[in-house]
């Protein structure tokens, strides 16, 4: 299999280097197979195991892989994960795609439960299709760690359906059942999966002491939509509470028709939401106080800083504010009381006053909550031709917000009309305003700025309080598309105006190595590898004179999820 990636030119003005950046999420099935695994367990037609429940789950060890092969009919079985991998040697549960790239489907409707699964409590099984927790064999306080799930469609863990427990009895799912339920866990990754048709698409829980605290959860490159319960605002596409919660490169779609929940509801410390497409929900982001783990969360130094950047955000006609930040428990002493950094997002307000009179960007719960808002596009546009626009305000009633350069549709208001504004808003003199931000094709959802758009080259540097690791570097959904500095500064919003791109191909070899072929300008290139987008290790530096360069990587490098090639300009 050859995977084509397209790195793009980016100028690092501080170092005076031009960089070709490549990132690759989940090298996919072919690359996964190249990694040295302690054991592989194959499930599916003609494989070692005919059913998921036949896999020796209790014996999984660091480095082991469970490979679930596609078949025409869904697997109707539950999965319970209680074992742990290790740093650099996670336990992997991966889907092997079908002939047209179809993901294997695991369906919760009438799903069976293997008798080997020993849930800690009788109610735990009813909380999810894929469940992370301790087994009855483990002492209370144990948490599964270092586990990755990739390439599966997980659906229908819903109160509309029942499943069979380990004794074959029909049991209804709970109202808040989830496609993936992490009751507790650390260093858990859900990558390139589809989560749909459930009460919650994803649910991550934490408790009131370290033994029950979930940590370092990565949600990467998934599709999450169609979740929630009709006429209920308590279930969401994603509902999370952890320390270290990252959402990146996902597509969050509309909830189940008639569901009243939010798209991303989060009660975590260390929340990062970047490079996603988020559409619909009562609110796109409901970032509030911890519920079960406030002792640990509030003490964590990351609790007071939340980063939402590089996203495409679609606020539906029925949606209220885009971001609710602070708390909802009335226990104001444990509200976030920090800073929401909201930058380089493209926000589309699909507006219709006949459905909703007002809409807002920010709902900061108290005046102890702050927001730093820079380099965004906020476009208020009729949902249907001729529909009167809803009132667009930057804030509602409370909070302290500072606005840098942003493009906002004309007729915006600083705060909600008809009520007394009790907060503080500064920097509105920096706002650029007009009727049209100049997208390539709004009708087809291409929100890339045209070269003549008023948002081109208008971005300012990131806020002083934002660490370098949260610099805007990539484009939504595709980690292969780095942000291209094409002029004096980056453009406002989540996408950069178009320019020529380089090409890159990735190919596994029979030797177990894999080859990265880069085609671009002549020069010296350095290849770096990372598994967390924070720390990078250098693989090789090579020179090309004809614009073509090949890197050979050992099988062990398949464990890295991200790669970048940097064109190093002489100082």
Beta strands, then each sheet from edge to edge (+ up, - down):
strand 1: 2-5
strand 2: 8-12
strand 3: 17-21
strand 4: 40-43
strand 5: 65-69
strand 6: 79-81
strand 7: 91-96
strand 8: 104-107
strand 9: 128-132
strand 10: 145-150
strand 11: 152-155
strand 12: 162-164
strand 13: 170-172
strand 14: 178-182
strand 15: 186-191
strand 16: 194-196
strand 17: 200-204
strand 18: 215-220
strand 19: 223-224
strand 20: 238-240
strand 21: 243-248
strand 22: 251-252
strand 23: 264-266
strand 24: 269-274
strand 25: 277-279
strand 26: 285-287
strand 27: 305-309
strand 28: 312-315
strand 29: 323-325
strand 30: 339-343
strand 31: 346-351
strand 32: 358-360
strand 33: 362-364
strand 34: 370-374
strand 35: 377-382
strand 36: 391-393
strand 37: 400-403
strand 38: 407-409
strand 39: 424-426
strand 40: 432-434
strand 41: 439-441
strand 42: 446-449
strand 43: 503-508
strand 44: 514-519
strand 45: 523-530
strand 46: 537-544
strand 47: 548-553
strand 48: 562-568
sheet 1: 1+ 43- 44+ 47-
sheet 2: 2+ 3-
sheet 3: 4+ 5+ 7+ 10+ 15+ 18+ 21+ 24+ 27+ 30+ 34+ 37+ 39+
sheet 4: 6+ 9+ 14+ 17+ 20+ 23+ 26+ 29+ 33+
sheet 5: 8+ 11+ 16+ 19+ 22+ 25+ 28+ 31+ 35+ 38+ 40+
sheet 6: 12+ 13-
sheet 7: 32+ 36+
sheet 8: 41+ 42-
sheet 9: 46+ 45- 48+
end
